[in-house]
């Protein structure tokens, strides 16, 4: 078996040359660590039909939880306008998230309008799959390119324990099939691995999706927000995940698609596809982080672990010109110095970080 631990710690890097939009390189904002904006994640709702224990635990997000009122949500017109500004400043990849984005009515119309924005090279959506089967064709027709589907185990008892909505595995797998039939592939599968809960599912998932064309990305359980009861002891390190898989299905590292890609990629040596690991806790990738997150109520967060956002909705509804929006975005990104995962200590445990459901992970 080829040792993977040194390789995971020093994967090949992609060139940063692909991060600049042609003819607009001087307009790209760089933060205080030289990181240039490339990805934008757009949350279209803070609501979800699941209550995953690592994101929206039911004891916090119960029947009495106060979600954002409709008037506070960005309209589709407002989302499109902001995305246009971000794309003009260098964003090439846009991902729609939530909450669960498919609970937002008329999402296909938003997809259609975003598809028309010149400069977006990759328009994707992350979903739990519960509503995907019925809407995959419409989303593809609107111009969506790919979907990422969350699936934390292949056995119903474990999966239902994690999604806390009694939703079965079979319906998520059916949703992946519907998405592929509609042309929304290749499918990526997100799996959050939590010790004592679903680490046994790692090999099951690797085995099941080998040769399928679907790419599983194993994600270390993270301390996003402050309601999921995160403990370091419950993190299954990416190295451990890779070692488990490599012992049965030998792996080798492959280069990232672009600099700043979150998942570190590995392929099966027998050609049966690839997997990825997201090691935010044990091997932080802050140094290449090039993404911003737009919340459903119009705040920009420059880190997944941020404690506060920057309000762009107030500017939008105040009637400012596009140049003012551009200046605001350029200023907030230019002053960015986030690197939470590199600085994570016991002293950061009680910070009031924004919840994952609010900015879409």
Secondary structure, 3 states (H helix, E strand, C coil): CCCCHHHHHCCCCCCHHHHCCCCCHHHCCECCCCCECCEEEEECCCCCCCCCCCCCCCCCCCCCCCCCCHHHCCCHHHHHHHHHHHHHCCCCEEEEECCCHHHCCCHHHHHHHHHCCCCCCEEEEEECCCCHHHHHHHHHHHCCCEEEEECCCCCHHHHHHHHCCCCCHHHHHHHHHHHHHHCCCCCEEEEEEECCCCCCHHHHHHHHHCCCCCEEEEEECCCCCCCCCCCHHHECCHHHHHHHHHHHCCEEECCCCCCCCCCEEEEECCCCCEEEEECCCCCCCHHHCCEEEECCCCEEECCCCCCCCEECHHHHHCCCCHHHHHHHHHHHHHCCCCCHHHHCCHHHCCCCCCCHHHHCC
